[in-house]
Structures are given as structure tokens and as C-alpha cells.
Amino acid sequence: MKKNPLLTLLAKVGVALGLGLGAVGSSQAVLISGAWDPVYGAPFDQGSEILGWRGTVTFDVPDACVVAGLVTTTTCTGMTLVEAQVVFYDAVTDATVDTLDYESGDLGFFSILFGGAGQVLSLTSDFFAPQQPDSGFANINYYGFQLQFVEAGARMYHSLDLFPWSDSKLVTVDPKYCYKWVPGFVCGYSGTYTDGSPTAPAVFVEFKVVPEPGSISLLLVAGLAGWVLLRRRPARRLPVTA
């Protein structure tokens, strides 16, 4: 029976990938990314200036750490923040009013709860390094902001004590927007009343797990290496029968 050329090619590719992975090893890490895009809430929703805050984040996690259960940066030292960004924008016009960028050094401890299939069930972090916007939109430049991940969501805290009280512009801030509801003068976080009482959980973030670019390249190299190994194998000789 004549063999189907397409099936023969697919079989060779499968064998090539297997041989290649054995020759150069498997992927080394995965990237975990998340995104969110809510309206901030009080006190940045007064009058016509309604603040939105969309964000993205990427973490790098070694393959060895992607196991069912809770993994932390203490138990797996290779876990790191790659980058994060929060864009403050006018929720009415969608115009960007300020951008906060974060790098690896802006976050210390974080933990990830993985499911049995390697999916992210929750991610919780320390506070990111505080930042203060320059824009005067909705008076956001009166505050310092700190990002944090809580289980399956993101929160942005706004505070008055993250930067010097000597700043004259802080004097004009209405005191009702800032209550001492946790240590320090943390006024509240996105989705809270002005007295800090929570009105909503952390903004839900859907985390996705993908191979890092280097790992994808590694798979391509693996396939090529396997193909070369197949090409170099001597043809099998059939026994000669009388």
C-alpha cells in the first residue's frame, strides 16, 4: 500500500521534535501576564473628571516552580517581576492623563497558587514601590499610589503620607477623602468609599501562562536539531535474501 506523503511528513516532524528536545532540553521558564481596566472610584470621580486605571503586568517563573500548590519568591528564587504598567486615563474621553511604569526592583515578595494543569488560581504580592503622578486630573497629583495584587485581583491604594507633608499642594486636599483606616494615612483603594470602607473586591485580573519567547525559540531549535539528527541517521538496510 502506498503511504500518504503528508502523514509521513507529520510523523517525521513529530520524531524530529522529540529528538530535538532530548538533545537541547525543554523550555526553561514561562511568562505569566495579566491585564485589567476598571474605573477607579472615589475620590477620583468628582464632576466631569472620572478616573480610569488600566494596567498590565508580566512575571517570569521558572518551569520548576510551575507545580500544583502555593509557590513563593522565597521557595522559588527565580520568580521575578518583568514589568508592569498602570495608565491613568479620562474615563469619559479615554485620553491618557498619566502613566506609571514598574520594573523588577519595584516589587519584592509575591506568591502564586497554581492549579493541577499549571493555571494561575491566584497571585498575591507585597506593595509595589509608591509613585506620584504629575497630572492634576481629578487631583491625582495630590496622592501617592501603590499597586498590589490580592489573590485573583489588583488594587491601587492612594495615600497622603507616601510623600512629604511639606508639599504645599497637599494643604488643599479635602480631609474627608483621607481616613486612617490602616497603619499610615492610606486613604483607600480603588473601589472604596472615601472613608476607606470597601465597596468592591480587588479588580479581577485574568492571568495567562505562556512560554517565554526564549522557550518558543528553543522549541524551534529543538525541531531543527531533531531534523538534523534524522537526516544524519544512516538508512536502514534490509537483509539480503537468497
GROMACS elastic network, one bead per residue, 0.5 to 0.9 nm:
[ bonds ]
;  ai    aj funct       b0    kb
    2     5     6  0.89348   500
    3     6     6  0.87441   500
    3     7     6  0.77389   500
    3     8     6  0.71373   500
    4     7     6  0.54100   500
    4     8     6  0.62796   500
    4     9     6  0.87848   500
    5     8     6  0.50313   500
    5     9     6  0.61672   500
    5    10     6  0.87038   500
    6     9     6  0.50986   500
    6    10     6  0.62330   500
    6    11     6  0.85887   500
    7    10     6  0.51152   500
    7    11     6  0.61134   500
    7    12     6  0.86161   500
    8    11     6  0.51607   500
    8    12     6  0.63052   500
    8    13     6  0.87684   500
    9    12     6  0.50992   500
    9    13     6  0.62456   500
    9    14     6  0.86844   500
   10    13     6  0.50548   500
   10    14     6  0.61879   500
   10    15     6  0.86641   500
   11    14     6  0.51339   500
   11    15     6  0.62920   500
   11    16     6  0.85393   500
   12    15     6  0.51420   500
   12    16     6  0.59947   500
   12    17     6  0.86472   500
   12   227     6  0.79320   500
   12   230     6  0.82116   500
   13    17     6  0.61829   500
   13    18     6  0.86140   500
   13   223     6  0.74062   500
   13   226     6  0.83514   500
   13   227     6  0.73309   500
   14    17     6  0.52790   500
   14    18     6  0.63447   500
   14    19     6  0.87186   500
   14   223     6  0.85205   500
   15    18     6  0.50848   500
   15    19     6  0.61391   500
   15    20     6  0.84441   500
   15   223     6  0.88148   500
   15   226     6  0.72438   500
   15   227     6  0.81420   500
   15   230     6  0.82529   500
   16    19     6  0.51627   500
   16    20     6  0.59053   500
   16    21     6  0.85039   500
   16   222     6  0.78341   500
   16   223     6  0.54627   500
   16   224     6  0.73057   500
   16   225     6  0.73490   500
   16   228     6  0.80241   500
   16   229     6  0.76058   500
   16   230     6  0.67777   500
   17    21     6  0.60432   500
   17    22     6  0.84883   500
   17   219     6  0.77248   500
   17   220     6  0.84616   500
   17   222     6  0.59516   500
   17   224     6  0.77430   500
   17   225     6  0.80144   500
   17   226     6  0.56310   500
   17   227     6  0.76183   500
   18    21     6  0.53521   500
   18    22     6  0.63110   500
   18    23     6  0.86958   500
   18   222     6  0.80146   500
   18   223     6  0.77100   500
   18   226     6  0.68863   500
   19    22     6  0.51294   500
   19    23     6  0.62095   500
   19    24     6  0.88484   500
   19   222     6  0.75703   500
   19   223     6  0.77547   500
   19   225     6  0.74327   500
   19   227     6  0.79769   500
   19   229     6  0.73813   500
   19   230     6  0.83466   500
   20    24     6  0.61481   500
   20    25     6  0.78317   500
   20   219     6  0.80785   500
   20   220     6  0.89372   500
   20   221     6  0.73893   500
   20   223     6  0.52452   500
   20   224     6  0.68744   500
   20   227     6  0.74687   500
   20   228     6  0.87057   500
   20   229     6  0.79691   500
   21    24     6  0.53749   500
   21    25     6  0.50155   500
   21    26     6  0.58361   500
   21    27     6  0.89623   500
   21   218     6  0.85493   500
   21   219     6  0.72472   500
   21   221     6  0.86704   500
   21   222     6  0.50861   500
   21   223     6  0.74042   500
   21   225     6  0.82317   500
   21   226     6  0.75442   500
   22    25     6  0.55895   500
   22    26     6  0.77772   500
   22   222     6  0.80805   500
   22   226     6  0.84848   500
   23   222     6  0.72817   500
   23   225     6  0.73107   500
   23   226     6  0.76331   500
   24   218     6  0.78994   500
   24   221     6  0.80685   500
   24   222     6  0.62055   500
   24   225     6  0.79278   500
   25    28     6  0.85467   500
   25   218     6  0.83334   500
   25   222     6  0.79254   500
   26   215     6  0.78615   500
   26   218     6  0.76062   500
   26   219     6  0.76416   500
   26   222     6  0.85778   500
   27    30     6  0.80426   500
   27    63     6  0.72526   500
   27   211     6  0.75188   500
   27   212     6  0.83783   500
   27   214     6  0.79855   500
   27   216     6  0.76385   500
   27   218     6  0.66799   500
   27   219     6  0.74077   500
   28    61     6  0.88497   500
   28    62     6  0.59994   500
   28    63     6  0.55715   500
   28    64     6  0.81456   500
   28   211     6  0.86429   500
   28   212     6  0.83627   500
   28   214     6  0.82569   500
   28   215     6  0.63501   500
   29    60     6  0.68724   500
   29    61     6  0.55356   500
   29    64     6  0.79657   500
   29    65     6  0.88008   500
   29    66     6  0.88285   500
   29   211     6  0.66090   500
   29   212     6  0.62500   500
   29   214     6  0.85013   500
   29   215     6  0.69462   500
   30    59     6  0.83816   500
   30    60     6  0.60459   500
   30    61     6  0.54425   500
   30    62     6  0.63099   500
   30    63     6  0.63806   500
   30    66     6  0.84324   500
   30   209     6  0.65314   500
   30   210     6  0.56220   500
   30   213     6  0.88041   500
   30   215     6  0.78507   500
   31    58     6  0.65418   500
   31    59     6  0.56449   500
   31    61     6  0.63021   500
   31    62     6  0.87803   500
   31    82     6  0.87893   500
   31   208     6  0.80998   500
   31   209     6  0.58236   500
   31   210     6  0.53444   500
   31   211     6  0.58957   500
   31   212     6  0.52380   500
   31   213     6  0.87058   500
   32    57     6  0.81312   500
   32    58     6  0.55399   500
   32    59     6  0.50352   500
   32    60     6  0.63979   500
   32    61     6  0.74061   500
   32   120     6  0.83125   500
   32   207     6  0.63904   500
   32   208     6  0.55256   500
   32   210     6  0.64592   500
   32   211     6  0.86674   500
   32   212     6  0.88769   500
   33    56     6  0.72864   500
   33    57     6  0.55309   500
   33    59     6  0.63857   500
   33    60     6  0.89151   500
   33   206     6  0.82783   500
   33   207     6  0.54623   500
   33   208     6  0.53269   500
   33   209     6  0.66744   500
   33   210     6  0.80725   500
   34    55     6  0.82303   500
   34    56     6  0.56563   500
   34    57     6  0.53612   500
   34    58     6  0.66538   500
   34    59     6  0.89808   500
   34   205     6  0.59411   500
   34   206     6  0.56387   500
   34   208     6  0.63446   500
   35    54     6  0.74763   500
   35    55     6  0.55682   500
   35    57     6  0.65917   500
   35   204     6  0.89218   500
   35   205     6  0.58882   500
   35   206     6  0.66694   500
   35   207     6  0.74587   500
   36    53     6  0.81481   500
   36    54     6  0.55042   500
   36    55     6  0.54139   500
   36    56     6  0.67342   500
   36   153     6  0.87721   500
   36   154     6  0.79501   500
   36   203     6  0.71963   500
   36   204     6  0.70873   500
   36   205     6  0.56761   500
   36   206     6  0.78520   500
   37    52     6  0.72302   500
   37    53     6  0.59245   500
   37    55     6  0.63903   500
   37   203     6  0.83564   500
   38    41     6  0.88779   500
   38    52     6  0.58956   500
   38    53     6  0.59509   500
   38    54     6  0.63812   500
   38   190     6  0.88155   500
   38   203     6  0.71764   500
   39    45     6  0.86406   500
   39    50     6  0.75396   500
   39    51     6  0.60104   500
   39    53     6  0.61830   500
   39    54     6  0.83366   500
   39    91     6  0.68972   500
   39   190     6  0.80123   500
   39   191     6  0.81606   500
   40    43     6  0.84648   500
   40    44     6  0.67504   500
   40    45     6  0.76413   500
   40    50     6  0.79600   500
   40    51     6  0.56549   500
   40    52     6  0.52533   500
   40    53     6  0.61857   500
   40   156     6  0.84275   500
   40   189     6  0.82444   500
   40   191     6  0.61412   500
   40   192     6  0.88241   500
   41    44     6  0.57647   500
   41    45     6  0.56500   500
   41    50     6  0.78325   500
   41    51     6  0.72057   500
   41    52     6  0.81686   500
   41   189     6  0.86009   500
   41   190     6  0.58451   500
   41   191     6  0.52630   500
   41   192     6  0.68642   500
   41   193     6  0.79826   500
   42    45     6  0.54991   500
   42    46     6  0.76669   500
   42   177     6  0.82923   500
   42   188     6  0.87730   500
   42   189     6  0.86450   500
   42   190     6  0.74476   500
   42   191     6  0.71122   500
   42   192     6  0.65232   500
   42   193     6  0.59761   500
   42   194     6  0.59834   500
   43    46     6  0.67849   500
   43   138     6  0.81749   500
   43   139     6  0.89469   500
   43   177     6  0.64766   500
   43   192     6  0.87008   500
   43   193     6  0.77177   500
   43   194     6  0.61279   500
   44    49     6  0.72883   500
   44    50     6  0.61160   500
   44    51     6  0.56445   500
   44    52     6  0.88038   500
   44   137     6  0.86369   500
   44   138     6  0.53676   500
   44   139     6  0.73660   500
   44   140     6  0.73116   500
   45    48     6  0.76339   500
   45    49     6  0.59554   500
   45    51     6  0.61099   500
   45   138     6  0.71513   500
   46    49     6  0.59304   500
   46    50     6  0.65889   500
   46   138     6  0.71112   500
   47    50     6  0.74651   500
   47   138     6  0.88884   500
   48    92     6  0.79374   500
   48   138     6  0.89110   500
   49    90     6  0.67372   500
   49    91     6  0.78412   500
   49    92     6  0.76534   500
   49   137     6  0.69246   500
   49   138     6  0.55900   500
   50    89     6  0.83702   500
   50    90     6  0.59079   500
   50    91     6  0.54022   500
   50    92     6  0.66082   500
   50   137     6  0.87978   500
   50   138     6  0.71453   500
   51    88     6  0.66775   500
   51    89     6  0.58938   500
   51    90     6  0.53140   500
   51    91     6  0.55406   500
   51    92     6  0.84098   500
   51    97     6  0.89845   500
   51   137     6  0.80360   500
   51   138     6  0.70188   500
   51   140     6  0.89049   500
   52    87     6  0.80598   500
   52    88     6  0.57359   500
   52    89     6  0.51502   500
   52    90     6  0.60730   500
   52    91     6  0.50710   500
   52    92     6  0.88467   500
   52    94     6  0.82920   500
   53    86     6  0.63725   500
   53    87     6  0.54942   500
   53    89     6  0.62201   500
   53    90     6  0.88204   500
   53    91     6  0.85441   500
   53   156     6  0.88798   500
   54    85     6  0.83581   500
   54    86     6  0.57563   500
   54    87     6  0.53312   500
   54    88     6  0.67494   500
   54    89     6  0.78973   500
   55    84     6  0.73559   500
   55    85     6  0.54707   500
   55    87     6  0.60825   500
   55    88     6  0.87407   500
   56    83     6  0.83513   500
   56    84     6  0.55692   500
   56    85     6  0.54442   500
   56    86     6  0.67042   500
   56    87     6  0.89523   500
   57    81     6  0.80394   500
   57    82     6  0.77877   500
   57    83     6  0.59104   500
   57    85     6  0.65117   500
   57    86     6  0.87798   500
   57   102     6  0.89290   500
   58    80     6  0.89872   500
   58    81     6  0.63571   500
   58    82     6  0.54569   500
   58    83     6  0.55545   500
   58    84     6  0.63017   500
   59    79     6  0.72922   500
   59    80     6  0.57860   500
   59    82     6  0.51961   500
   59    83     6  0.72391   500
   59    84     6  0.87902   500
   60    78     6  0.79037   500
   60    79     6  0.57402   500
   60    80     6  0.53511   500
   60    81     6  0.62478   500
   60    82     6  0.62078   500
   60   212     6  0.79478   500
   61    64     6  0.82723   500
   61    65     6  0.65987   500
   61    66     6  0.73154   500
   61    76     6  0.85536   500
   61    78     6  0.64963   500
   61    80     6  0.67646   500
   61    81     6  0.88997   500
   62    65     6  0.55153   500
   62    66     6  0.70677   500
   62    76     6  0.82039   500
   62    78     6  0.61386   500
   62    79     6  0.65615   500
   63    66     6  0.53770   500
   63    67     6  0.83761   500
   64    67     6  0.72078   500
   64    76     6  0.84972   500
   65    68     6  0.89901   500
   65    71     6  0.67288   500
   65    72     6  0.88286   500
   65    75     6  0.86885   500
   65    76     6  0.63287   500
   65    78     6  0.84391   500
   65    79     6  0.80680   500
   66    69     6  0.87705   500
   66    71     6  0.79661   500
   66   114     6  0.68105   500
   66   118     6  0.59971   500
   66   119     6  0.86547   500
   67    70     6  0.81667   500
   67    71     6  0.78638   500
   67   113     6  0.87911   500
   67   114     6  0.62542   500
   67   115     6  0.75703   500
   67   116     6  0.71860   500
   67   117     6  0.84259   500
   67   118     6  0.63778   500
   68    71     6  0.85586   500
   68   113     6  0.73307   500
   68   117     6  0.75473   500
   68   118     6  0.66130   500
   68   119     6  0.86996   500
   69   112     6  0.81826   500
   69   113     6  0.54013   500
   69   114     6  0.52562   500
   69   115     6  0.65706   500
   69   116     6  0.79417   500
   70   111     6  0.68970   500
   70   112     6  0.57448   500
   70   114     6  0.63873   500
   71    74     6  0.81863   500
   71    75     6  0.64174   500
   71    76     6  0.67884   500
   71   110     6  0.88181   500
   71   111     6  0.56329   500
   71   112     6  0.53426   500
   71   113     6  0.62737   500
   71   114     6  0.76861   500
   72    75     6  0.52741   500
   72    76     6  0.59308   500
   72    77     6  0.80225   500
   72    79     6  0.77741   500
   72   109     6  0.74353   500
   72   110     6  0.59709   500
   72   112     6  0.63022   500
   72   113     6  0.86785   500
   73    77     6  0.51372   500
   73    78     6  0.72110   500
   73    79     6  0.56184   500
   73    80     6  0.75551   500
   73   108     6  0.81804   500
   73   109     6  0.58171   500
   73   110     6  0.59186   500
   73   111     6  0.63525   500
   73   112     6  0.88801   500
   74    77     6  0.57953   500
   74    79     6  0.88803   500
   74   109     6  0.75508   500
   74   110     6  0.86241   500
   74   111     6  0.86692   500
   76    79     6  0.60746   500
   77    80     6  0.79676   500
   79   110     6  0.85972   500
   80   104     6  0.65774   500
   80   107     6  0.84937   500
   80   108     6  0.84894   500
   80   109     6  0.89841   500
   80   110     6  0.86439   500
   81    84     6  0.78231   500
   81   102     6  0.89013   500
   81   103     6  0.70191   500
   81   105     6  0.79467   500
   81   106     6  0.83618   500
   81   107     6  0.69513   500
   81   108     6  0.85980   500
   82   102     6  0.86653   500
   82   103     6  0.63661   500
   82   104     6  0.54129   500
   83   101     6  0.76572   500
   83   102     6  0.56329   500
   83   104     6  0.61798   500
   84   100     6  0.84066   500
   84   101     6  0.60742   500
   84   103     6  0.66455   500
   84   104     6  0.86686   500
   85    99     6  0.71616   500
   85   100     6  0.56766   500
   85   102     6  0.59779   500
   85   103     6  0.88873   500
   86    98     6  0.85369   500
   86    99     6  0.58609   500
   86   100     6  0.51088   500
   86   101     6  0.65844   500
   86   102     6  0.84708   500
   86   147     6  0.87175   500
   87    96     6  0.68038   500
   87    97     6  0.77024   500
   87    98     6  0.60594   500
   87   100     6  0.63463   500
   87   101     6  0.86069   500
   88    91     6  0.89220   500
   88    95     6  0.88026   500
   88    96     6  0.61029   500
   88    97     6  0.56356   500
   88    98     6  0.51473   500
   88    99     6  0.60378   500
   88   100     6  0.80252   500
   88   133     6  0.89249   500
   89    92     6  0.86869   500
   89    93     6  0.82587   500
   89    94     6  0.58620   500
   89    95     6  0.54551   500
   89    98     6  0.68507   500
   89    99     6  0.86180   500
   89   137     6  0.88584   500
   90    93     6  0.55520   500
   90    95     6  0.52465   500
   90    96     6  0.63615   500
   90    97     6  0.66592   500
   90   137     6  0.81691   500
   91    94     6  0.51811   500
   91    95     6  0.76507   500
   92    95     6  0.81337   500
   93    96     6  0.88747   500
   96    99     6  0.76647   500
   97   134     6  0.88818   500
   97   135     6  0.62519   500
   97   136     6  0.85584   500
   97   137     6  0.68529   500
   98   133     6  0.63873   500
   98   134     6  0.70776   500
   98   135     6  0.61472   500
   98   137     6  0.88467   500
   99   133     6  0.76359   500
  100   131     6  0.71394   500
  100   132     6  0.84102   500
  100   133     6  0.74686   500
  101   131     6  0.89927   500
  102   105     6  0.80534   500
  102   106     6  0.59802   500
  102   107     6  0.83225   500
  102   128     6  0.79886   500
  102   129     6  0.80145   500
  103   106     6  0.55134   500
  103   107     6  0.77717   500
  104   107     6  0.62153   500
  104   108     6  0.83606   500
  105   108     6  0.71864   500
  105   129     6  0.85193   500
  106   127     6  0.87751   500
  106   128     6  0.55163   500
  106   130     6  0.85702   500
  107   110     6  0.80296   500
  107   125     6  0.79593   500
  107   126     6  0.69078   500
  107   127     6  0.69415   500
  107   129     6  0.65744   500
  108   125     6  0.79141   500
  108   126     6  0.65433   500
  108   127     6  0.81596   500
  108   128     6  0.77306   500
  109   124     6  0.87721   500
  109   125     6  0.59783   500
  109   126     6  0.56277   500
  109   127     6  0.87596   500
  110   123     6  0.72580   500
  110   124     6  0.56194   500
  110   126     6  0.61270   500
  110   149     6  0.85359   500
  111   122     6  0.83259   500
  111   123     6  0.57332   500
  111   124     6  0.53940   500
  111   125     6  0.63310   500
  112   120     6  0.68685   500
  112   121     6  0.75951   500
  112   122     6  0.58626   500
  112   124     6  0.66112   500
  112   125     6  0.88053   500
  112   151     6  0.84406   500
  113   119     6  0.85034   500
  113   120     6  0.60471   500
  113   121     6  0.54109   500
  113   122     6  0.51921   500
  113   123     6  0.63776   500
  113   124     6  0.87442   500
  113   151     6  0.86157   500
  114   117     6  0.78517   500
  114   118     6  0.55343   500
  114   119     6  0.55262   500
  114   121     6  0.55714   500
  114   122     6  0.73846   500
  114   123     6  0.89778   500
  115   118     6  0.52566   500
  115   119     6  0.51832   500
  115   120     6  0.63228   500
  115   121     6  0.61160   500
  116   119     6  0.72473   500
  118   121     6  0.89925   500
  118   209     6  0.80398   500
  119   207     6  0.83147   500
  119   208     6  0.76273   500
  119   209     6  0.68441   500
  120   123     6  0.72903   500
  120   152     6  0.86696   500
  120   206     6  0.87088   500
  120   207     6  0.63541   500
  120   208     6  0.73750   500
  120   209     6  0.75065   500
  121   151     6  0.79698   500
  121   152     6  0.69586   500
  121   207     6  0.84275   500
  122   150     6  0.78532   500
  122   153     6  0.79483   500
  122   207     6  0.84755   500
  123   149     6  0.64339   500
  123   150     6  0.64647   500
  123   152     6  0.58481   500
  123   153     6  0.77232   500
  123   207     6  0.86978   500
  124   148     6  0.76072   500
  124   152     6  0.75930   500
  124   153     6  0.82774   500
  124   154     6  0.88633   500
  125   128     6  0.81119   500
  125   148     6  0.59022   500
  125   149     6  0.51319   500
  125   150     6  0.66484   500
  125   151     6  0.84631   500
  126   147     6  0.86936   500
  126   148     6  0.62098   500
  126   149     6  0.75129   500
  126   150     6  0.89331   500
  127   130     6  0.80061   500
  127   146     6  0.61359   500
  127   147     6  0.58510   500
  127   149     6  0.79342   500
  128   131     6  0.88909   500
  128   146     6  0.57275   500
  128   147     6  0.52754   500
  128   148     6  0.61692   500
  129   145     6  0.86263   500
  129   146     6  0.64029   500
  129   147     6  0.77770   500
  130   144     6  0.61910   500
  130   145     6  0.54627   500
  130   147     6  0.76808   500
  130   162     6  0.70090   500
  131   143     6  0.87056   500
  131   144     6  0.55326   500
  131   145     6  0.53722   500
  131   146     6  0.66607   500
  131   162     6  0.84196   500
  132   140     6  0.80343   500
  132   141     6  0.62685   500
  132   142     6  0.79321   500
  132   143     6  0.62573   500
  132   145     6  0.61227   500
  132   162     6  0.85905   500
  132   163     6  0.81129   500
  133   136     6  0.81064   500
  133   140     6  0.64807   500
  133   141     6  0.50297   500
  133   142     6  0.82602   500
  133   143     6  0.77172   500
  133   144     6  0.74508   500
  133   145     6  0.81172   500
  134   137     6  0.89667   500
  134   140     6  0.79523   500
  134   141     6  0.54052   500
  134   142     6  0.89779   500
  135   138     6  0.85769   500
  135   139     6  0.77430   500
  135   140     6  0.67172   500
  135   141     6  0.56670   500
  136   140     6  0.59185   500
  136   141     6  0.53323   500
  136   142     6  0.79280   500
  137   140     6  0.60486   500
  137   141     6  0.75978   500
  138   141     6  0.83110   500
  139   142     6  0.56813   500
  139   143     6  0.78378   500
  139   173     6  0.83102   500
  140   143     6  0.56685   500
  140   144     6  0.81290   500
  140   145     6  0.88789   500
  140   158     6  0.87425   500
  141   144     6  0.75885   500
  141   169     6  0.87400   500
  142   159     6  0.88048   500
  142   160     6  0.72833   500
  142   169     6  0.66428   500
  142   170     6  0.57247   500
  142   172     6  0.87131   500
  142   173     6  0.71458   500
  143   158     6  0.59547   500
  143   159     6  0.54925   500
  143   160     6  0.52786   500
  143   161     6  0.82155   500
  143   162     6  0.77738   500
  143   163     6  0.79340   500
  143   170     6  0.81364   500
  144   157     6  0.81317   500
  144   158     6  0.56545   500
  144   159     6  0.52206   500
  144   160     6  0.62192   500
  144   161     6  0.75862   500
  144   162     6  0.55268   500
  144   163     6  0.66568   500
  145   156     6  0.64636   500
  145   157     6  0.54640   500
  145   159     6  0.63947   500
  145   162     6  0.80689   500
  145   189     6  0.89747   500
  146   155     6  0.82685   500
  146   156     6  0.55765   500
  146   157     6  0.51130   500
  146   158     6  0.66592   500
  146   159     6  0.82125   500
  147   154     6  0.73022   500
  147   155     6  0.59126   500
  147   157     6  0.64116   500
  148   153     6  0.86358   500
  148   154     6  0.58607   500
  148   155     6  0.53229   500
  148   156     6  0.63439   500
  148   157     6  0.79101   500
  149   152     6  0.73762   500
  149   153     6  0.57017   500
  149   155     6  0.61531   500
  149   156     6  0.87537   500
  149   202     6  0.80137   500
  149   205     6  0.89921   500
  150   153     6  0.52444   500
  150   154     6  0.59338   500
  150   155     6  0.71577   500
  150   202     6  0.66733   500
  151   154     6  0.82167   500
  151   202     6  0.83924   500
  152   202     6  0.77057   500
  152   203     6  0.80974   500
  152   204     6  0.58951   500
  152   205     6  0.59260   500
  152   206     6  0.75266   500
  152   207     6  0.82547   500
  153   201     6  0.78328   500
  153   206     6  0.81815   500
  154   201     6  0.89958   500
  154   202     6  0.52385   500
  154   203     6  0.50886   500
  154   204     6  0.65776   500
  154   205     6  0.66155   500
  155   189     6  0.64015   500
  155   190     6  0.61434   500
  155   191     6  0.85287   500
  155   201     6  0.86146   500
  155   202     6  0.53653   500
  155   203     6  0.64346   500
  156   188     6  0.85984   500
  156   189     6  0.53615   500
  156   190     6  0.55912   500
  156   202     6  0.88437   500
  157   186     6  0.70479   500
  157   187     6  0.75490   500
  157   188     6  0.57967   500
  157   190     6  0.65886   500
  158   162     6  0.89405   500
  158   186     6  0.62252   500
  158   187     6  0.58550   500
  158   188     6  0.58773   500
  158   189     6  0.58378   500
  158   190     6  0.80755   500
  159   162     6  0.61830   500
  159   163     6  0.86282   500
  159   178     6  0.76307   500
  159   184     6  0.83085   500
  159   185     6  0.59180   500
  159   187     6  0.52173   500
  159   188     6  0.72712   500
  159   189     6  0.87401   500
  160   163     6  0.67490   500
  160   164     6  0.84025   500
  160   165     6  0.77016   500
  160   170     6  0.77551   500
  160   178     6  0.75849   500
  160   184     6  0.88326   500
  160   185     6  0.60237   500
  160   186     6  0.67641   500
  160   187     6  0.71977   500
  161   164     6  0.66727   500
  161   165     6  0.68446   500
  161   184     6  0.68952   500
  161   185     6  0.56419   500
  161   186     6  0.74270   500
  162   165     6  0.88388   500
  162   184     6  0.88132   500
  162   185     6  0.83731   500
  162   186     6  0.87318   500
  163   166     6  0.87227   500
  163   167     6  0.80394   500
  164   167     6  0.59125   500
  164   170     6  0.89944   500
  165   168     6  0.76276   500
  165   170     6  0.67222   500
  165   171     6  0.82375   500
  166   169     6  0.86542   500
  166   170     6  0.78733   500
  166   171     6  0.86887   500
  167   170     6  0.58472   500
  167   171     6  0.77365   500
  168   171     6  0.56340   500
  168   172     6  0.78417   500
  169   172     6  0.58226   500
  169   173     6  0.75484   500
  170   173     6  0.54581   500
  171   174     6  0.82611   500
  172   175     6  0.88157   500
  173   176     6  0.86552   500
  173   177     6  0.78025   500
  173   178     6  0.89175   500
  174   177     6  0.59652   500
  174   178     6  0.79446   500
  175   178     6  0.55607   500
  175   179     6  0.78042   500
  176   179     6  0.70376   500
  176   194     6  0.68252   500
  176   195     6  0.72171   500
  177   187     6  0.64775   500
  177   188     6  0.84326   500
  177   193     6  0.86415   500
  177   195     6  0.66124   500
  177   196     6  0.86145   500
  178   181     6  0.87273   500
  178   185     6  0.69477   500
  178   186     6  0.70041   500
  178   188     6  0.73527   500
  178   194     6  0.66909   500
  178   195     6  0.65990   500
  178   196     6  0.78319   500
  179   182     6  0.85505   500
  179   185     6  0.66573   500
  179   186     6  0.70789   500
  179   187     6  0.53106   500
  179   188     6  0.78449   500
  179   194     6  0.76845   500
  179   195     6  0.55168   500
  179   196     6  0.67030   500
  180   183     6  0.68771   500
  180   184     6  0.65127   500
  180   186     6  0.62151   500
  180   187     6  0.66546   500
  180   188     6  0.89727   500
  180   195     6  0.84444   500
  180   196     6  0.83100   500
  181   184     6  0.81787   500
  181   185     6  0.75402   500
  181   186     6  0.69024   500
  181   187     6  0.72976   500
  181   188     6  0.79128   500
  181   195     6  0.76890   500
  181   196     6  0.63381   500
  181   197     6  0.84288   500
  182   185     6  0.71929   500
  182   186     6  0.63502   500
  182   187     6  0.85353   500
  182   188     6  0.88998   500
  182   196     6  0.88999   500
  183   186     6  0.72986   500
  184   187     6  0.89151   500
  185   188     6  0.89312   500
  186   189     6  0.81742   500
  186   196     6  0.83034   500
  187   194     6  0.70993   500
  187   195     6  0.70928   500
  187   196     6  0.60856   500
  188   191     6  0.84195   500
  188   192     6  0.61674   500
  188   193     6  0.74456   500
  188   194     6  0.67656   500
  188   195     6  0.71377   500
  188   197     6  0.76896   500
  188   198     6  0.82549   500
  189   192     6  0.57915   500
  189   193     6  0.85940   500
  189   196     6  0.72540   500
  189   198     6  0.82125   500
  190   193     6  0.88749   500
  190   198     6  0.89214   500
  190   200     6  0.85194   500
  190   202     6  0.79281   500
  190   203     6  0.82662   500
  191   198     6  0.67585   500
  191   199     6  0.58679   500
  191   200     6  0.54879   500
  191   201     6  0.75453   500
  191   202     6  0.78096   500
  191   203     6  0.82899   500
  192   195     6  0.77744   500
  192   196     6  0.56691   500
  192   197     6  0.56847   500
  192   199     6  0.51070   500
  192   200     6  0.68382   500
  193   196     6  0.53664   500
  193   197     6  0.54147   500
  193   198     6  0.65159   500
  193   199     6  0.67217   500
  194   197     6  0.74098   500
  195   198     6  0.88965   500
  196   199     6  0.89528   500
  198   201     6  0.73418   500
  200   203     6  0.80298   500
  201   204     6  0.80842   500
  202   205     6  0.87173   500
  210   213     6  0.88858   500
  211   214     6  0.79136   500
  211   215     6  0.57833   500
  211   216     6  0.63385   500
  212   215     6  0.52754   500
  212   216     6  0.65753   500
  212   217     6  0.88902   500
  213   216     6  0.51468   500
  213   217     6  0.63160   500
  213   218     6  0.85647   500
  214   217     6  0.50935   500
  214   218     6  0.61038   500
  214   219     6  0.87930   500
  215   219     6  0.63435   500
  215   220     6  0.87770   500
  216   219     6  0.51813   500
  216   220     6  0.65402   500
  216   221     6  0.87595   500
  217   220     6  0.50875   500
  217   221     6  0.61935   500
  217   222     6  0.84506   500
  218   222     6  0.59376   500
  218   223     6  0.85968   500
  219   223     6  0.62135   500
  219   224     6  0.86468   500
  220   223     6  0.51514   500
  220   224     6  0.63389   500
  220   225     6  0.86102   500
  221   224     6  0.50390   500
  221   225     6  0.59974   500
  221   226     6  0.84744   500
  222   225     6  0.50358   500
  222   226     6  0.60759   500
  222   227     6  0.85166   500
  223   226     6  0.51037   500
  223   227     6  0.61292   500
  223   228     6  0.86307   500
  224   227     6  0.50208   500
  224   228     6  0.62011   500
  224   229     6  0.86372   500
  225   228     6  0.51214   500
  225   229     6  0.62678   500
  225   230     6  0.87102   500
  226   229     6  0.50080   500
  226   230     6  0.62355   500
  226   231     6  0.86400   500
  227   230     6  0.50468   500
  227   231     6  0.61848   500
  227   232     6  0.86377   500
  228   231     6  0.50085   500
  228   232     6  0.61595   500
  228   233     6  0.87221   500
  229   232     6  0.51460   500
  229   233     6  0.63408   500
  230   233     6  0.53171   500
  230   234     6  0.86472   500
  231   234     6  0.79669   500
  232   235     6  0.89627   500
  233   236     6  0.86074   500
  234   237     6  0.87507   500
  237   240     6  0.87093   500
